[in-house]
Amino acid sequence: MPVTLKDIAEKLNISITTVSKALKDYPDVSKKTKRLVKETASLLNYKPNSFAVNLRTKESKTIGLIIPEIVHHFFSSVINGIINQAEKKGYLVIILQSNESYELEKKQIDLLLAKRVDGILISLANESTDYSHLNEILNQNVPLVMFDKIAKLVNCSKVIINDRQAAAIATQHLIDIGCKHIAHFRGPLLPQNSIDRFLGYKKTLLDNNLKYDSSLVYISDDMSFENGKTNISKMLSEHEHVDGIFINTDLVAVGAIAELNNRGIKVPEDIAIVGFSNWFMSSVISPKLTTINQPGFDMGKQSFKLLYKEIKASKKNNPLVPKTVVLDTDLIIRETTSSTR
C-alpha cells in the first residue's frame, strides 16, 4: 500500500494538516517539524498523490502530441524539441502516430480529450480535410497548437516555416546555376506545406521568365525512397531535357539520386537536385544533397513554449489569442548543385 500523509502523521504523532504544511514549507510550521516530517517521508518512501494534486490544481500535467510519422527524421527532431521543454516544466508527453489517417487522427483526439490532457500539439495527417475534430478541441477550451502541417481555417496558434519562400529559394538556386527545365517532386495535394512549396516553385519559374509545365510536377503520395526512384523513372521516360529537380522531402530526393546513379546519369552535371528538410542522410549520400534546412528541434521547442503559455492562460480563464510563429530556414549547398556543372 502507498504511504499516505496519515501514516507520516501517526508516526510522528502530529496532525495530517501539519504534515501537509511541512512538506509544502508553510512558514507557520517550525524548521524542526519540517525536518522531521521530510526525513520521515523519505524514510517511508512517501510519494505525493499526483491524481489528488491534479484535482486541486485542475491540471493533468500531460499534453498530447499527434504526428503523422514517428520514424520520419524531421518529426523525430520535433519530438526531441518538445520533450526537451516539457520535462523542464514537469509535463508528460503522450505521443501518438496518425499514420497519415484522418480517421485515426480523430480517434486519437477523442482519446486525448477523454484523458483530460492540458493541451494538444498536432501536425496534420495528409488525409485530413475536415477539421471538425480540431474545432472540438477548441470548443472544450483545450489549448491547441498546430505545427508544420497545418490547417489555415482552424483558429488556433501555429508554428511553421515559410514554405513558399523556402521553395522559392530552392528553385532560384537551381536557376542561378543554369537550370532551365526544372521538375518538381511535390508532396500530396492536400497538406498546406505541400501546396505552399509547389506555389513557391511555380512562382519562381514565372518570375524568371521560365515556362511552367504541369507535366513536370510529380506527386509523391507516400514521400518514400521508393517513390523517388519511381518518379525519376517516370520523368526520364516522359521528358528528355530536365536539368534540375526541386524535391519536397530529402528521403524522396535520396531515392531519386540512387536511381540516377543506377542509370549512370550524373548529378549534378546532367541533373541538379535540391531537397528539403536536411536529414542526416542528405550529408552522407553520394553526391551529398543540397537541401533546405528545416529546424525540427526548434519547431518542437517553440510549439511547446506556445502551448505552455496558452495552458497557463486558460487556467486563469484568460482569453486565448491565436499566434503564428514563423521560423527561419536556410539553404545548405552541397554536391548535387555543385557550381562545376
DRENDO-1510 file (C-alpha; in Angstrom, 1 decimal, always signed):
<recs>
REC; n; res; u; v; w
REC; 1; MET; +0.0; +0.0; +0.0 .
REC; 2; PRO; +1.3; +3.5; -0.8 .
REC; 3; VAL; +2.4; +5.6; +2.2 .
REC; 4; THR; -0.1; +8.4; +3.0 .
REC; 5; LEU; +0.1; +11.7; +4.9 .
REC; 6; LYS; -1.9; +9.9; +7.6 .
REC; 7; ASP; +0.9; +7.3; +8.0 .
REC; 8; ILE; +3.5; +10.1; +8.5 .
REC; 9; ALA; +1.2; +11.9; +10.9 .
REC; 10; GLU; +0.7; +8.8; +13.1 .
REC; 11; LYS; +4.4; +8.0; +13.0 .
REC; 12; LEU; +5.2; +11.5; +14.4 .
REC; 13; ASN; +2.1; +11.9; +16.5 .
REC; 14; ILE; +1.1; +15.1; +14.8 .
REC; 15; SER; -1.9; +16.2; +12.6 .
REC; 16; ILE; -2.2; +15.4; +8.9 .
REC; 17; THR; -2.6; +19.2; +8.3 .
REC; 18; THR; +0.8; +19.8; +9.9 .
REC; 19; VAL; +2.4; +17.1; +7.8 .
REC; 20; SER; +0.9; +18.6; +4.6 .
REC; 21; LYS; +2.1; +22.1; +5.5 .
REC; 22; ALA; +5.6; +20.9; +6.5 .
REC; 23; LEU; +6.0; +19.2; +3.1 .
REC; 24; LYS; +4.9; +22.4; +1.4 .
REC; 25; ASP; +7.3; +24.6; +3.5 .
REC; 26; TYR; +4.5; +26.7; +5.1 .
REC; 27; PRO; +6.0; +29.4; +7.2 .
REC; 28; ASP; +3.8; +28.7; +10.2 .
REC; 29; VAL; +5.5; +25.3; +10.7 .
REC; 30; SER; +8.8; +25.2; +12.7 .
REC; 31; LYS; +12.0; +24.2; +11.0 .
REC; 32; LYS; +12.4; +21.3; +13.4 .
REC; 33; THR; +9.0; +19.9; +12.5 .
REC; 34; LYS; +9.6; +20.4; +8.8 .
REC; 35; ARG; +12.9; +18.5; +9.0 .
REC; 36; LEU; +11.3; +15.6; +11.0 .
REC; 37; VAL; +8.4; +15.3; +8.5 .
REC; 38; LYS; +10.7; +15.4; +5.5 .
REC; 39; GLU; +13.1; +12.8; +7.0 .
REC; 40; THR; +10.2; +10.5; +7.9 .
REC; 41; ALA; +8.6; +10.9; +4.4 .
REC; 42; SER; +11.9; +10.0; +2.8 .
REC; 43; LEU; +12.4; +7.0; +5.2 .
REC; 44; LEU; +8.9; +5.7; +4.4 .
REC; 45; ASN; +9.4; +6.4; +0.7 .
REC; 46; TYR; +6.3; +8.7; +0.6 .
REC; 47; LYS; +5.2; +9.8; -2.9 .
REC; 48; PRO; +2.7; +12.6; -3.3 .
REC; 49; ASN; -0.7; +11.6; -4.8 .
REC; 50; SER; -0.4; +13.2; -8.2 .
REC; 51; PHE; -4.0; +12.5; -9.0 .
REC; 52; ALA; -5.2; +14.4; -5.9 .
REC; 53; VAL; -2.8; +17.2; -6.7 .
REC; 54; ASN; -4.1; +17.4; -10.3 .
REC; 55; LEU; -7.7; +17.6; -9.0 .
REC; 56; ARG; -6.8; +20.5; -6.8 .
REC; 57; THR; -4.9; +22.4; -9.5 .
REC; 58; LYS; -7.2; +21.3; -12.4 .
REC; 59; GLU; -4.1; +20.2; -14.3 .
REC; 60; SER; -3.1; +16.8; -15.5 .
REC; 61; LYS; +0.5; +17.9; -16.3 .
REC; 62; THR; +0.2; +15.9; -19.5 .
REC; 63; ILE; -0.1; +17.1; -23.1 .
REC; 64; GLY; -1.0; +15.1; -26.3 .
REC; 65; LEU; +1.2; +15.1; -29.4 .
REC; 66; ILE; -0.1; +13.7; -32.7 .
REC; 67; ILE; +2.3; +13.4; -35.6 .
REC; 68; PRO; +2.0; +11.6; -39.0 .
REC; 69; GLU; +5.2; +9.5; -38.6 .
REC; 70; ILE; +7.5; +8.8; -35.7 .
REC; 71; VAL; +10.3; +7.3; -37.8 .
REC; 72; HIS; +10.5; +10.5; -40.0 .
REC; 73; HIS; +13.8; +12.3; -39.2 .
REC; 74; PHE; +12.1; +15.7; -39.1 .
REC; 75; PHE; +9.4; +14.6; -36.7 .
REC; 76; SER; +11.9; +12.8; -34.5 .
REC; 77; SER; +13.7; +16.1; -34.2 .
REC; 78; VAL; +10.4; +17.9; -33.4 .
REC; 79; ILE; +9.6; +15.3; -30.7 .
REC; 80; ASN; +13.0; +15.8; -29.1 .
REC; 81; GLY; +12.4; +19.6; -29.0 .
REC; 82; ILE; +9.0; +19.2; -27.4 .
REC; 83; ILE; +10.2; +16.7; -24.7 .
REC; 84; ASN; +13.3; +18.9; -24.0 .
REC; 85; GLN; +10.9; +21.8; -23.0 .
REC; 86; ALA; +8.1; +19.7; -21.5 .
REC; 87; GLU; +10.5; +18.0; -19.0 .
REC; 88; LYS; +11.6; +21.4; -17.8 .
REC; 89; LYS; +8.0; +22.3; -16.9 .
REC; 90; GLY; +7.2; +18.8; -15.4 .
REC; 91; TYR; +4.9; +17.7; -18.2 .
REC; 92; LEU; +4.4; +14.2; -19.6 .
REC; 93; VAL; +4.0; +14.0; -23.4 .
REC; 94; ILE; +1.7; +11.3; -24.8 .
REC; 95; ILE; +2.9; +10.7; -28.3 .
REC; 96; LEU; +0.5; +9.3; -30.9 .
REC; 97; GLN; +1.1; +8.5; -34.6 .
REC; 98; SER; -1.7; +9.1; -37.1 .
REC; 99; ASN; -0.1; +7.2; -40.0 .
REC; 100; GLU; -1.5; +10.0; -42.2 .
REC; 101; SER; -5.0; +8.7; -41.4 .
REC; 102; TYR; -7.9; +11.1; -40.8 .
REC; 103; GLU; -10.0; +8.5; -39.0 .
REC; 104; LEU; -7.1; +7.5; -36.7 .
REC; 105; GLU; -6.4; +11.2; -36.0 .
REC; 106; LYS; -10.0; +11.8; -35.0 .
REC; 107; LYS; -9.9; +8.8; -32.6 .
REC; 108; GLN; -6.6; +9.9; -31.1 .
REC; 109; ILE; -8.0; +13.4; -30.4 .
REC; 110; ASP; -11.1; +11.8; -28.7 .
REC; 111; LEU; -8.7; +9.7; -26.6 .
REC; 112; LEU; -6.6; +12.7; -25.5 .
REC; 113; LEU; -9.7; +14.7; -24.6 .
REC; 114; ALA; -11.0; +11.8; -22.6 .
REC; 115; LYS; -7.7; +11.7; -20.8 .
REC; 116; ARG; -8.2; +15.4; -19.9 .
REC; 117; VAL; -4.8; +16.5; -21.2 .
REC; 118; ASP; -3.9; +20.1; -20.6 .
REC; 119; GLY; -3.2; +20.8; -24.3 .
REC; 120; ILE; -2.6; +19.2; -27.7 .
REC; 121; LEU; +0.1; +19.6; -30.3 .
REC; 122; ILE; -0.6; +18.3; -33.8 .
REC; 123; SER; +0.9; +18.0; -37.3 .
REC; 124; LEU; -2.0; +17.0; -39.5 .
REC; 125; ALA; -2.4; +13.8; -41.4 .
REC; 126; ASN; -2.4; +14.1; -45.2 .
REC; 127; GLU; -5.9; +12.7; -45.3 .
REC; 128; SER; -7.3; +15.4; -43.0 .
REC; 129; THR; -9.7; +17.7; -45.0 .
REC; 130; ASP; -12.5; +18.1; -42.4 .
REC; 131; TYR; -11.5; +20.0; -39.3 .
REC; 132; SER; -14.4; +19.5; -37.0 .
REC; 133; HIS; -12.4; +17.3; -34.7 .
REC; 134; LEU; -9.9; +20.1; -34.3 .
REC; 135; ASN; -12.6; +22.6; -33.6 .
REC; 136; GLU; -14.0; +20.3; -31.0 .
REC; 137; ILE; -10.7; +20.7; -29.1 .
REC; 138; LEU; -11.1; +24.4; -29.0 .
REC; 139; ASN; -14.8; +24.1; -28.1 .
REC; 140; GLN; -13.8; +22.2; -25.0 .
REC; 141; ASN; -11.4; +25.1; -24.1 .
REC; 142; VAL; -8.3; +22.9; -24.5 .
REC; 143; PRO; -5.3; +24.8; -25.9 .
REC; 144; LEU; -4.3; +23.6; -29.4 .
REC; 145; VAL; -1.1; +24.4; -31.3 .
REC; 146; MET; -0.5; +23.1; -34.8 .
REC; 147; PHE; +2.9; +22.8; -36.4 .
REC; 148; ASP; +4.4; +22.0; -39.8 .
REC; 149; LYS; +1.3; +20.5; -41.5 .
REC; 150; ILE; -1.4; +22.9; -40.5 .
REC; 151; ALA; -5.0; +24.0; -41.4 .
REC; 152; LYS; -5.3; +27.7; -42.1 .
REC; 153; LEU; -9.0; +27.6; -41.4 .
REC; 154; VAL; -8.6; +26.4; -37.8 .
REC; 155; ASN; -8.4; +29.4; -35.4 .
REC; 156; CYS; -5.5; +28.3; -33.2 .
REC; 157; SER; -1.8; +29.0; -32.7 .
REC; 158; LYS; +0.7; +27.6; -35.2 .
REC; 159; VAL; +4.4; +27.1; -35.6 .
REC; 160; ILE; +5.5; +26.9; -39.2 .
REC; 161; ILE; +8.2; +27.9; -41.6 .
REC; 162; ASN; +7.6; +30.0; -44.7 .
REC; 163; ASP; +7.3; +27.0; -47.1 .
REC; 164; ARG; +6.6; +29.2; -50.1 .
REC; 165; GLN; +9.7; +31.3; -49.5 .
REC; 166; ALA; +11.9; +28.3; -48.8 .
REC; 167; ALA; +10.7; +26.6; -52.1 .
REC; 168; ALA; +11.4; +29.8; -54.0 .
REC; 169; ILE; +15.0; +29.9; -52.6 .
REC; 170; ALA; +15.5; +26.2; -53.6 .
REC; 171; THR; +14.1; +26.8; -57.1 .
REC; 172; GLN; +16.0; +30.1; -57.6 .
REC; 173; HIS; +19.2; +28.3; -56.7 .
REC; 174; LEU; +18.7; +25.8; -59.5 .
REC; 175; ILE; +18.0; +28.6; -61.9 .
REC; 176; ASP; +21.1; +30.5; -60.7 .
REC; 177; ILE; +23.4; +27.5; -61.5 .
REC; 178; GLY; +21.9; +27.4; -65.1 .
REC; 179; CYS; +19.0; +25.0; -64.9 .
REC; 180; LYS; +16.2; +25.9; -67.4 .
REC; 181; HIS; +13.9; +22.8; -67.3 .
REC; 182; ILE; +13.1; +22.2; -63.7 .
REC; 183; ALA; +10.8; +19.5; -62.4 .
REC; 184; HIS; +9.2; +19.3; -59.0 .
REC; 185; PHE; +8.5; +16.2; -57.0 .
REC; 186; ARG; +5.8; +17.5; -54.7 .
REC; 187; GLY; +4.0; +16.0; -51.7 .
REC; 188; PRO; +0.3; +15.0; -51.6 .
REC; 189; LEU; -2.2; +17.5; -52.9 .
REC; 190; LEU; -3.8; +18.3; -49.5 .
REC; 191; PRO; -1.2; +19.4; -46.8 .
REC; 192; GLN; -0.7; +23.2; -46.7 .
REC; 193; ASN; +3.0; +22.9; -46.7 .
REC; 194; SER; +3.0; +20.7; -49.8 .
REC; 195; ILE; +0.7; +23.3; -51.5 .
REC; 196; ASP; +3.0; +26.2; -50.5 .
REC; 197; ARG; +6.2; +24.5; -51.7 .
REC; 198; PHE; +4.6; +23.9; -55.1 .
REC; 199; LEU; +3.4; +27.5; -55.3 .
REC; 200; GLY; +6.8; +28.8; -54.4 .
REC; 201; TYR; +8.4; +26.6; -57.1 .
REC; 202; LYS; +5.8; +27.7; -59.8 .
REC; 203; LYS; +6.0; +31.4; -59.0 .
REC; 204; THR; +9.8; +31.4; -59.1 .
REC; 205; LEU; +9.8; +29.9; -62.6 .
REC; 206; LEU; +7.4; +32.5; -63.8 .
REC; 207; ASP; +9.3; +35.3; -62.1 .
REC; 208; ASN; +12.4; +34.2; -64.0 .
REC; 209; ASN; +10.6; +34.1; -67.4 .
REC; 210; LEU; +10.7; +30.3; -67.4 .
REC; 211; LYS; +7.7; +28.3; -68.7 .
REC; 212; TYR; +5.7; +26.4; -66.0 .
REC; 213; ASP; +4.8; +22.9; -67.3 .
REC; 214; SER; +2.3; +21.0; -65.2 .
REC; 215; SER; +3.6; +17.7; -66.7 .
REC; 216; LEU; +6.9; +18.3; -64.9 .
REC; 217; VAL; +5.2; +18.1; -61.5 .
REC; 218; TYR; +5.2; +14.6; -59.9 .
REC; 219; ILE; +3.2; +13.7; -56.8 .
REC; 220; SER; +4.9; +11.8; -54.1 .
REC; 221; ASP; +2.0; +10.4; -52.1 .
REC; 222; ASP; +3.9; +8.3; -49.6 .
REC; 223; MET; +7.1; +10.5; -49.6 .
REC; 224; SER; +9.3; +7.5; -49.6 .
REC; 225; PHE; +12.7; +6.4; -51.0 .
REC; 226; GLU; +10.9; +4.1; -53.5 .
REC; 227; ASN; +8.7; +7.0; -54.6 .
REC; 228; GLY; +11.8; +9.0; -55.5 .
REC; 229; LYS; +13.0; +6.1; -57.7 .
REC; 230; THR; +9.6; +5.7; -59.3 .
REC; 231; ASN; +9.2; +9.4; -60.1 .
REC; 232; ILE; +12.7; +9.5; -61.6 .
REC; 233; SER; +11.9; +6.6; -63.9 .
REC; 234; LYS; +8.6; +8.1; -64.9 .
REC; 235; MET; +10.2; +11.6; -65.5 .
REC; 236; LEU; +13.0; +10.2; -67.6 .
REC; 237; SER; +10.5; +8.3; -69.8 .
REC; 238; GLU; +8.4; +11.4; -70.4 .
REC; 239; HIS; +11.0; +14.3; -70.5 .
REC; 240; GLU; +14.5; +14.2; -72.1 .
REC; 241; HIS; +15.6; +17.7; -71.2 .
REC; 242; VAL; +15.1; +18.1; -67.4 .
REC; 243; ASP; +18.2; +19.5; -65.9 .
REC; 244; GLY; +17.1; +20.3; -62.4 .
REC; 245; ILE; +14.6; +19.0; -59.8 .
REC; 246; PHE; +13.3; +20.5; -56.6 .
REC; 247; ILE; +12.1; +17.7; -54.4 .
REC; 248; ASN; +9.7; +18.1; -51.4 .
REC; 249; THR; +11.5; +15.8; -49.0 .
REC; 250; ASP; +15.1; +14.5; -48.6 .
REC; 251; LEU; +14.0; +10.9; -48.4 .
REC; 252; VAL; +12.4; +11.1; -51.9 .
REC; 253; ALA; +15.5; +13.0; -53.1 .
REC; 254; VAL; +17.8; +10.3; -51.9 .
REC; 255; GLY; +15.7; +7.7; -53.8 .
REC; 256; ALA; +15.9; +9.9; -56.9 .
REC; 257; ILE; +19.7; +10.2; -56.6 .
REC; 258; ALA; +20.0; +6.4; -56.2 .
REC; 259; GLU; +18.0; +5.8; -59.3 .
REC; 260; LEU; +20.0; +8.3; -61.3 .
REC; 261; ASN; +23.3; +6.7; -60.1 .
REC; 262; ASN; +22.0; +3.3; -61.2 .
REC; 263; ARG; +21.3; +4.7; -64.7 .
REC; 264; GLY; +24.7; +6.3; -65.0 .
REC; 265; ILE; +23.1; +9.8; -65.1 .
REC; 266; LYS; +25.5; +12.3; -63.4 .
REC; 267; VAL; +24.3; +14.5; -60.6 .
REC; 268; PRO; +24.7; +17.5; -60.8 .
REC; 269; GLU; +26.4; +17.5; -64.3 .
REC; 270; ASP; +23.3; +16.2; -66.1 .
REC; 271; ILE; +20.6; +16.8; -63.5 .
REC; 272; ALA; +20.9; +19.0; -60.4 .
REC; 273; ILE; +18.8; +18.3; -57.3 .
REC; 274; VAL; +17.7; +20.3; -54.2 .
REC; 275; GLY; +15.9; +18.5; -51.4 .
REC; 276; PHE; +14.0; +19.7; -48.3 .
REC; 277; SER; +14.5; +19.1; -44.6 .
REC; 278; ASN; +18.3; +18.5; -44.2 .
REC; 279; TRP; +18.0; +14.9; -42.9 .
REC; 280; PHE; +21.2; +13.2; -41.7 .
REC; 281; MET; +21.3; +11.0; -44.9 .
REC; 282; SER; +21.5; +14.1; -47.1 .
REC; 283; SER; +25.1; +14.7; -46.0 .
REC; 284; VAL; +26.2; +11.1; -46.3 .
REC; 285; ILE; +24.7; +10.1; -49.7 .
REC; 286; SER; +27.0; +10.4; -52.8 .
REC; 287; PRO; +26.8; +13.0; -54.1 .
REC; 288; LYS; +25.8; +14.9; -51.0 .
REC; 289; LEU; +22.4; +16.6; -51.2 .
REC; 290; THR; +21.8; +20.3; -51.4 .
REC; 291; THR; +18.7; +20.9; -49.3 .
REC; 292; ILE; +16.6; +23.4; -47.3 .
REC; 293; ASN; +17.4; +23.2; -43.6 .
REC; 294; GLN; +14.1; +22.7; -41.7 .
REC; 295; PRO; +14.5; +23.5; -38.0 .
REC; 296; GLY; +12.7; +20.5; -36.5 .
REC; 297; PHE; +14.2; +20.7; -32.9 .
REC; 298; ASP; +13.5; +24.4; -32.7 .
REC; 299; MET; +10.0; +23.9; -34.1 .
REC; 300; GLY; +9.3; +21.4; -31.3 .
REC; 301; LYS; +10.7; +23.8; -28.6 .
REC; 302; GLN; +8.7; +26.7; -29.9 .
REC; 303; SER; +5.5; +24.6; -30.2 .
REC; 304; PHE; +5.6; +23.5; -26.6 .
REC; 305; LYS; +6.5; +27.0; -25.3 .
REC; 306; LEU; +3.5; +28.4; -27.1 .
REC; 307; LEU; +1.2; +25.7; -25.8 .
REC; 308; TYR; +2.5; +26.1; -22.3 .
REC; 309; LYS; +1.7; +29.8; -22.3 .
REC; 310; GLU; -1.8; +29.0; -23.5 .
REC; 311; ILE; -2.3; +26.3; -20.9 .
REC; 312; LYS; -1.4; +28.8; -18.1 .
REC; 313; ALA; -3.7; +31.5; -19.6 .
REC; 314; SER; -6.6; +29.0; -19.9 .
REC; 315; LYS; -6.3; +28.0; -16.2 .
REC; 316; LYS; -6.7; +31.7; -15.3 .
REC; 317; ASN; -9.7; +31.9; -17.7 .
REC; 318; ASN; -7.8; +34.5; -19.8 .
REC; 319; PRO; -8.8; +34.8; -23.4 .
REC; 320; LEU; -6.6; +32.9; -25.9 .
REC; 321; VAL; -5.4; +35.0; -28.8 .
REC; 322; PRO; -4.0; +32.7; -31.6 .
REC; 323; LYS; -0.5; +33.4; -32.6 .
REC; 324; THR; +1.6; +32.2; -35.6 .
REC; 325; VAL; +5.3; +31.7; -35.1 .
REC; 326; VAL; +7.4; +31.6; -38.4 .
REC; 327; LEU; +10.8; +30.0; -38.1 .
REC; 328; ASP; +13.8; +30.7; -40.3 .
REC; 329; THR; +15.1; +28.3; -42.9 .
REC; 330; ASP; +18.3; +28.3; -44.9 .
REC; 331; LEU; +19.7; +26.6; -48.0 .
REC; 332; ILE; +22.6; +24.1; -47.4 .
REC; 333; ILE; +24.6; +23.9; -50.6 .
REC; 334; ARG; +26.3; +20.6; -51.3 .
REC; 335; GLU; +27.4; +18.5; -54.2 .
REC; 336; THR; +24.1; +17.9; -56.0 .
REC; 337; THR; +24.2; +21.6; -57.2 .
REC; 338; SER; +27.9; +22.0; -57.5 .
REC; 339; SER; +29.0; +25.1; -59.4 .
REC; 340; THR; +31.2; +22.9; -61.6 .
REC; 341; ARG; +28.1; +21.7; -63.6 .
</recs>
